[in-house]
Amino acid sequence: MNTRAFHGIDIGGSKIELVGFVERDDGELIEQHRRRVTTPRDDFTAFEQAIATLVEEADAALGQQALIGLGLPGIVDPQSGRQISSNLPALNGRLVVQTLSERLARPVFVGNDCQCFALSEAQGGAAHGLTSMFGAILGTGAGGGFCLRGHLVTGHNGIAGEWGHWSLPATLLQKHQLPVVDCPCGLCGCLERYVSGSGMRFLHQHFHGEALEAAAIEARAATGDTAAQHTLSVHLDLLANGLAMLVMAYDPHAIVLGGGLSKLHHLYQQLPAAMARHLFAGLRVPPVRAPRFGDAGGARGAALLARQLSS
């Protein structure tokens, strides 16, 4: 019996990473090949060629034509099949999945990059063995994915987990005297504009007139800088509210953080109590966990998605 192989491809704003896996008898995916190239951001033909070259190299390394899972930024329009809301100009409006399937002569199974992160942490990661989990990405934006019994749940439009585009409540905007900020998605006041890494930078600039990255804000707060401490306090309250709403909507058995803000240690110490303040009495706050695979989880999750959808 031939060993099955899967290529997981993670499409990022600066790099494309392909990881080739073979499946063990116990179902574990074992990495056999890894390659990264720079993402062609503005040229779709160059993007298509880069993917084709990576796949040809990986097929040769694994000795077979592997199934392909693709983690893409943005979403695929379920009616037209075109990529929308992507932060890569080369992909917007393109039939990415159809084009790559034809070029590579095999099905290409696709999920967004946040969903692939969640699936990787649900199978063998920080939430392995749990009945349900939510993977909450806090990077340049805020997104996520919901997994039930180790399987990704994508929903009717394929966007289950897009909590970053829920609106921040008016009560919190008023409490912290924050403006309603437009979002590139076309909505206003989206959570990701306040709770993501770029959101924390916006908060610090709004309150204190200086644009700082999250790690610098945390470092300053640790030295007693009151401005940085204030930014972290507001950010914690806004993020805790968003995650509390996730508990109300999905009731996950654990929340696993991803993205750049997942490296901020104070979140794991302070979020559970902060979330409880936004939930009614009697609800248990799920554990908030650090990711096991970190930045390496996207490609692994894409490969797991190909296995799930091809079964």
C-alpha positions as CSV (number, residue, x, y, z in Angstrom):
1,M,0.0,0.0,0.0
2,N,1.5,3.4,-1.1
3,T,2.1,6.0,1.6
4,R,0.0,9.1,1.0
5,A,1.7,12.4,0.6
6,F,0.5,16.0,1.1
7,H,1.9,19.4,0.3
8,G,0.9,22.2,2.6
9,I,1.4,25.6,1.1
10,D,1.2,28.7,3.3
11,I,0.8,32.0,1.3
12,G,2.1,35.0,3.3
13,G,2.6,38.6,2.4
14,S,6.4,38.3,2.2
15,K,7.0,34.5,1.6
16,I,5.4,31.4,0.3
17,E,6.3,28.2,2.2
18,L,5.7,24.7,1.0
19,V,6.2,21.7,3.4
20,G,5.8,18.2,2.0
21,F,4.6,15.5,4.3
22,V,4.1,11.7,4.2
23,E,1.4,10.0,6.3
24,R,2.5,7.4,8.8
25,D,0.3,4.3,9.6
26,D,-0.9,6.0,12.7
27,G,-2.1,9.1,10.8
28,E,0.7,11.4,11.8
29,L,2.1,13.7,9.1
30,I,5.9,13.5,8.9
31,E,7.8,16.4,7.3
32,Q,10.0,15.3,4.4
33,H,10.6,18.5,2.4
34,R,10.5,22.3,3.1
35,R,11.1,25.3,0.8
36,R,10.4,29.0,1.0
37,V,10.4,31.6,-1.8
38,T,9.6,35.3,-1.9
39,T,5.9,36.0,-2.6
40,P,5.2,37.8,-5.9
41,R,2.8,40.4,-4.6
42,D,1.7,42.1,-7.7
43,D,2.2,39.7,-10.6
44,F,-0.3,36.7,-10.8
45,T,1.7,35.0,-13.6
46,A,4.8,35.1,-11.4
47,F,2.8,33.8,-8.4
48,E,1.4,30.9,-10.4
49,Q,4.9,30.0,-11.7
50,A,6.3,30.1,-8.2
51,I,3.7,27.7,-6.9
52,A,4.2,25.3,-9.9
53,T,8.0,25.3,-9.3
54,L,7.7,24.6,-5.6
55,V,5.2,21.7,-6.2
56,E,7.4,20.2,-9.0
57,E,10.4,20.2,-6.6
58,A,8.4,18.8,-3.8
59,D,6.8,16.0,-5.9
60,A,10.3,15.0,-7.0
61,A,11.6,15.0,-3.4
62,L,8.7,12.8,-2.1
63,G,8.7,10.6,-5.2
64,Q,5.0,11.0,-6.0
65,Q,2.3,13.5,-6.9
66,A,1.0,14.7,-3.6
67,L,-2.4,16.2,-2.7
68,I,-2.2,19.9,-2.1
69,G,-3.6,22.1,0.6
70,L,-3.4,25.9,0.2
71,G,-3.6,28.5,3.0
72,L,-4.6,31.8,1.4
73,P,-5.1,35.2,2.9
74,G,-8.7,36.5,2.4
75,I,-11.6,34.3,1.2
76,V,-12.9,32.7,-1.9
77,D,-16.2,34.0,-3.2
78,P,-18.5,31.0,-3.1
79,Q,-20.4,32.0,-6.2
80,S,-17.6,33.2,-8.5
81,G,-14.7,31.3,-7.1
82,R,-12.6,34.4,-7.2
83,Q,-10.3,35.5,-4.4
84,I,-11.5,38.5,-2.4
85,S,-10.3,40.6,0.6
86,S,-6.8,39.4,0.1
87,N,-3.8,41.5,1.2
88,L,-1.9,40.4,-1.9
89,P,-2.9,42.5,-4.9
90,A,-1.9,39.8,-7.4
91,L,-4.6,37.5,-6.1
92,N,-7.6,39.8,-5.8
93,G,-10.3,38.9,-8.3
94,R,-8.4,35.9,-9.6
95,L,-9.6,32.3,-9.9
96,V,-6.6,31.2,-7.8
97,V,-7.9,27.7,-7.0
98,Q,-9.1,26.9,-10.5
99,T,-6.0,28.2,-12.1
100,L,-3.6,26.2,-9.9
101,S,-5.7,23.1,-10.1
102,E,-5.4,23.2,-13.9
103,R,-1.7,24.1,-13.9
104,L,-0.8,21.3,-11.4
105,A,-3.2,18.7,-12.8
106,R,-4.8,17.8,-9.5
107,P,-7.3,19.2,-7.0
108,V,-6.2,22.0,-4.8
109,F,-7.9,22.2,-1.4
110,V,-8.1,25.7,0.1
111,G,-8.7,27.4,3.4
112,N,-7.7,30.8,4.6
113,D,-4.4,31.1,6.5
114,C,-6.1,31.6,9.9
115,Q,-8.2,28.5,9.5
116,C,-5.1,26.4,8.6
117,F,-3.4,27.7,11.8
118,A,-6.4,26.6,13.9
119,L,-6.5,23.1,12.3
120,S,-2.8,22.6,12.9
121,E,-3.2,23.5,16.6
122,A,-6.3,21.2,16.9
123,Q,-4.5,18.2,15.5
124,G,-1.3,17.6,17.4
125,G,-1.0,21.2,18.6
126,A,-1.9,23.1,21.8
127,A,-5.6,22.0,21.6
128,H,-5.0,18.3,20.6
129,G,-7.6,15.9,22.0
130,L,-10.1,18.6,22.9
131,T,-13.7,18.4,21.7
132,S,-13.5,21.9,20.3
133,M,-11.1,24.8,20.0
134,F,-10.8,28.3,18.5
135,G,-7.6,29.5,17.0
136,A,-7.4,33.3,17.3
137,I,-4.8,35.0,15.1
138,L,-3.5,38.4,16.3
139,G,-1.1,39.7,13.8
140,T,-1.4,42.5,11.2
141,G,-5.1,41.7,11.4
142,A,-7.3,39.5,13.5
143,G,-8.9,36.3,12.2
144,G,-9.3,32.7,13.2
145,G,-10.8,29.3,12.8
146,F,-13.0,26.9,14.7
147,C,-12.4,23.2,15.0
148,L,-14.7,20.5,16.3
149,R,-13.3,17.1,17.1
150,G,-10.2,17.9,15.3
151,H,-11.9,19.0,12.1
152,L,-12.2,22.5,10.7
153,V,-15.7,23.9,10.5
154,T,-15.8,26.5,7.6
155,G,-19.5,27.4,7.4
156,H,-21.9,28.3,4.6
157,N,-19.6,31.0,3.1
158,G,-16.3,29.5,4.2
159,I,-15.7,32.3,6.7
160,A,-16.4,30.7,10.1
161,G,-14.0,32.3,12.5
162,E,-13.8,35.8,11.0
163,W,-14.2,37.3,14.5
164,G,-11.9,40.2,13.6
165,H,-14.7,41.8,11.6
166,W,-17.2,41.8,14.4
167,S,-17.9,45.4,15.5
168,L,-16.4,46.7,18.7
169,P,-19.4,47.6,21.0
170,A,-20.3,51.2,21.4
171,T,-20.1,50.9,25.2
172,L,-16.3,50.2,24.9
173,L,-15.8,52.9,22.3
174,Q,-17.4,55.4,24.7
175,K,-15.6,54.0,27.8
176,H,-12.2,54.4,26.3
177,Q,-13.0,57.5,24.2
178,L,-12.1,55.8,20.9
179,P,-13.0,56.8,17.4
180,V,-14.9,54.5,15.0
181,V,-12.2,53.5,12.5
182,D,-13.0,52.4,8.9
183,C,-11.8,48.9,7.9
184,P,-10.5,47.8,4.5
185,C,-13.2,45.1,4.5
186,G,-15.8,47.9,4.0
187,L,-17.2,47.9,7.5
188,C,-16.5,50.3,10.3
189,G,-15.3,49.7,13.9
190,C,-14.1,46.2,13.2
191,L,-12.3,44.5,16.2
192,E,-9.1,43.9,14.2
193,R,-8.6,47.6,13.9
194,Y,-8.1,47.8,17.7
195,V,-7.0,44.4,19.0
196,S,-4.5,43.2,16.3
197,G,-0.8,44.0,16.4
198,S,-1.5,47.0,14.1
199,G,-4.4,47.8,16.4
200,M,-2.3,48.0,19.4
201,R,0.1,50.4,17.5
202,F,-3.0,52.5,16.6
203,L,-4.1,52.6,20.2
204,H,-0.7,53.8,21.5
205,Q,-0.5,56.5,18.8
206,H,-4.1,57.6,19.5
207,F,-3.6,58.0,23.2
208,H,0.1,59.0,23.4
209,G,1.1,60.3,20.0
210,E,3.8,57.6,19.3
211,A,3.5,54.7,16.9
212,L,5.2,51.7,18.6
213,E,5.2,48.0,17.9
214,A,3.6,45.7,20.4
215,A,6.8,44.2,21.7
216,A,8.2,47.7,22.4
217,I,5.0,48.7,24.2
218,E,5.2,45.6,26.4
219,A,8.9,46.2,27.1
220,R,8.2,49.8,28.1
221,A,5.3,48.8,30.3
222,A,7.6,46.4,32.2
223,T,9.9,49.3,33.1
224,G,7.0,51.2,34.6
225,D,6.2,53.4,31.6
226,T,2.6,54.6,32.4
227,A,1.7,55.4,28.8
228,A,2.6,51.9,27.7
229,Q,0.8,50.4,30.7
230,H,-2.3,52.4,29.8
231,T,-2.2,51.1,26.2
232,L,-1.9,47.5,27.3
233,S,-4.7,48.0,29.8
234,V,-7.1,49.3,27.1
235,H,-6.0,46.7,24.6
236,L,-6.5,43.9,27.1
237,D,-10.1,45.1,27.8
238,L,-11.0,45.3,24.1
239,L,-9.4,41.9,23.3
240,A,-11.0,40.3,26.3
241,N,-14.4,41.5,25.1
242,G,-13.8,40.1,21.7
243,L,-12.7,36.7,23.0
244,A,-15.6,36.7,25.5
245,M,-18.0,37.1,22.5
246,L,-16.2,34.1,20.9
247,V,-17.1,32.1,24.0
248,M,-20.7,33.1,23.7
249,A,-20.8,32.2,20.0
250,Y,-18.7,29.0,19.8
251,D,-18.2,28.0,23.5
252,P,-14.7,26.4,22.7
253,H,-12.9,24.2,25.1
254,A,-9.7,26.2,24.5
255,I,-8.6,29.3,22.7
256,V,-5.1,29.2,21.1
257,L,-3.5,32.5,20.2
258,G,-1.5,32.9,17.0
259,G,0.3,35.7,15.2
260,G,2.8,38.2,16.6
261,L,0.8,39.1,19.7
262,S,0.8,35.4,20.8
263,K,4.3,36.1,22.0
264,L,3.2,38.6,24.6
265,H,3.4,36.8,27.9
266,H,1.0,39.0,29.9
267,L,-2.0,37.9,27.7
268,Y,-1.9,34.4,29.0
269,Q,-1.7,35.6,32.6
270,Q,-4.4,38.3,32.4
271,L,-6.9,37.4,29.7
272,P,-8.9,34.8,31.5
273,A,-9.9,37.2,34.4
274,A,-10.4,40.0,31.9
275,M,-12.7,37.8,29.7
276,A,-14.7,36.8,32.8
277,R,-15.7,40.5,33.3
278,H,-17.4,40.4,29.9
279,L,-19.3,37.2,30.6
280,F,-22.4,36.6,32.7
281,A,-22.0,34.9,36.0
282,G,-21.6,31.1,36.0
283,L,-19.8,30.7,32.6
284,R,-16.4,29.1,32.7
285,V,-13.7,30.8,30.8
286,P,-11.8,28.4,28.5
287,P,-8.0,28.2,28.9
288,V,-6.1,30.6,26.7
289,R,-3.0,28.7,25.3
290,A,0.1,29.6,23.4
291,P,0.5,27.8,20.0
292,R,2.7,24.7,19.7
293,F,3.7,25.2,16.1
294,G,3.8,29.0,15.9
295,D,4.7,30.4,12.4
296,A,5.3,26.8,11.2
297,G,1.6,25.8,11.7
298,G,0.2,27.4,8.5
299,A,1.7,24.9,6.0
300,R,1.1,22.0,8.3
301,G,-2.6,23.1,8.7
302,A,-2.9,23.4,4.9
303,A,-1.7,19.8,4.5
304,L,-4.1,18.6,7.2
305,L,-6.9,20.5,5.4
306,A,-6.1,18.7,2.1
307,R,-6.3,15.4,4.0
308,Q,-9.6,16.3,5.6
309,L,-11.3,17.5,2.4
310,S,-10.0,14.7,0.3
311,S,-11.3,11.9,2.6
